[in-house]
């Protein structure tokens, strides 16, 4: 009797494995989308900031105004990814403690949580940086050419740090897949 009742649970366990694997894949997929969106936005922004750094003082203001008024807004879709990554992080945290998770071989569960946390931080950093960038042109009128140049150097450094974090996440995600 115990043997037969054990056999009856096998289909349920198999179903849980497939459902758990699908949840895991969705979470990793969403994290990959966010990391890629961050890489795209930061790469573009760093390039435009470098162009501004190379330009004359008058051209810098034009480049930065165009960046903040037109170009950077095209990355608004990245903001829509925020909900996905926070949802994914919460889903993964909750899922790791479920019965179905116990039946799924999730290599590097702690690594997955670490990747998601890094992405959350990178996303928050990008949001803060983009907000600073969008409000920057109004401040430039009161700054000297040298102060604007220093601001550009700091902005490029911030952008590159965020790019590096997102790049590491993409690399780490590939190990989890």
N, C-alpha and C positions, 0 to 999 in steps of 0.2 A: 504494500500500500504506500509506504513512504517513497519507494522508487517511482511509482506511477504519479504520485502527486508532484514529485520533483520534475518529472518529464513535462507535466502540464505547465510549469512555470517557465520552461525554456522559450516558448514563443514570446512571452511577455518580456523576458530579459533581452531577447534579440531585438524586439521593437524598441526597447529603451536605448539600446546601443545605437541604433540608427537615428533615433530622435536626438540623442545626445550628440552624436557626430554632426548632425545638421545644425544644431545650436552652436557648436564649436566653430564650424565652418562659417556660419553667418557672422559670428563675432569677429573672427580673424579677417573675414572679407571687409567688414565695416572699418576695422582698424586700418587695414591696408588702404582703403579709399581715403581715409582722413590723412594718413601719412603722406600719400601721394598728392593730395590737395595742398597740404602744407608745403611740400617740396616745390610744387609748381609755383605757388604764391611767393614763397621766399626767394626762389631762384629768379623770378621775374623782378621782384622788388629790389634785390641786391644789384641786378644788372642796371636797372634804372637809376638807383642811387649812385652807382659807380659812374654812370654817364653824367650825372649832375656834378659829381666831384671833378670830372675832367673839363666841364664846361666853364665858360666865363661866368662871373657873378650874375650878370643879367640873365643869361641862359639857364643858370641853376634854378632861379625862381620859376621860370617858365616850365622847365622839366618837372620840378616838384609840384607845381600847380596842376599840370596835366596828369601827373601820377596820382595825386590825391583826388582830383575832381572827376577824372574819367577812368583811367586805367585800373586803379586799384579796386574800384567798385565792380569791375568785371569779375573779381574774385569773391563776390558775394555768395556764390554757391558754396564756397568753403565753409561759410558760416552755417549753412544748412547741414553740413556734416557733423557739426558739434553735437546735435541731438543724437545722432547715430553713435558717436563714440561714447558719450555719457551713458546712453542706453546699453551699449555693449559692455562697458565696464561694470555697470550694475548687474546686467544679466549674467556675466561671467562670474562675478562674486557670488551671486545667489545660486547659480547653477553648480558651482564647485562643491556645494554642500548638499546637493540632492542625491537621491538614490540613482537616478539615471547617470549622473556624473561618475558615480562609483563604478559603473559598468562600462565606462569608456576609458580607453587608454589615452589620457591626455598628457602627452610628453611635455614636460616643462610647464605645468600649471602655474607655478610661481613665476616662471619667466613670462607667461602670457599676461598675468596680472601686472607685472613690472612694465611690460611694453605698453599696456593700456594706460597705466599711470603716467608714464613718460609722455604718451600722446596727449593725455589730458593737460599736462603741464605745458607742452609745446603749443597746444591749441590756445590755452589761456594766455600764454606769452604772445602769440600772434595776434590775438584779439586786442590785448593791451597795446602792443606795438602799432597795429593798424589804427587804433583810436588816436594814439599819439601822432602818428603820421598824418592822419586826416586833419588834425587840429594844428599841425605845424605851420602851414603857410601863413596863417594869421600872425604867428610869432616872428616869422622871418623879417617882416618889415622893421622890427625893432632891433634886429641883430646885425652885427658887422659881418663882412664877408668871411673873416676868420672864424667867427662864432658859427656861422652856417657851415663852414668847412668842417669844423670840429663836430658839429651835430651830425653831419653826413657820415663821418668816420664812425661815430658811436652807433648810428643807425645801421650801418653796414655790418658792424661787429655783432649787434643783436640779431640781425637777420641771419648771419652766418651761423651763429650758435643754434638758432632754432632749426635751420636747415640741417645741421649736423645731428641734432637730436632726432629729427624726423627720418633722416637717412639711416641712422642706427636702428630705429624702429622697423623700417622696411626690411633691413637685413635680419633683425631678430625674428620678425614675423615669418620670414622664409624658412627659418629653422623650426618653427612650430607647425608648419603645414606638412 
